[in-house]
Amino acid sequence: MIELLKRAPWRFRKSLGYCRDGFRAAFQKEESFRLECLAFAILLAGLALSSWPAWKCLAMTASFLLIPLVEAVNSALEDVCDLVTREHSASVKNAKDKGALAVLLAILVNAAALLALWLA
């Protein structure tokens, strides 16, 4: 247990490096991810200028982060699918379509959260 705790800072730094590399890959490869980052920057600017209380700003920020989170998972799924085959496959298409659905659902959850916070 002591060894585990001693290695924790090193493991954390390694994990941050993997996260940085994943962000770079998603940002460079995925146009949707870049658009979501732009939308997030606009959201943060809008929230900074808004008169919303801090809890609403935090809730909206957390809700919005679901979108790039699901987009990153979808991109990883697509990368793995592309490793399996580049040829048309009904199973691969099905997997990619489900990933796209997950992104759409994250956007709808975010829209519902925005509406709920706006009305609250």
Secondary structure, 3 states (H helix, E strand, C coil): CHHHHHHHHHHHHHHHHHHHHHHHHHHHHCHHHHHHHHHHHHHHHHHHHCCCCHHHHHHHHHHHHHHHHHHHHHHHHHHHHHHHCCCCCHHHHHHHHHHHHHHHHHHHHHHHHHHHHHHC
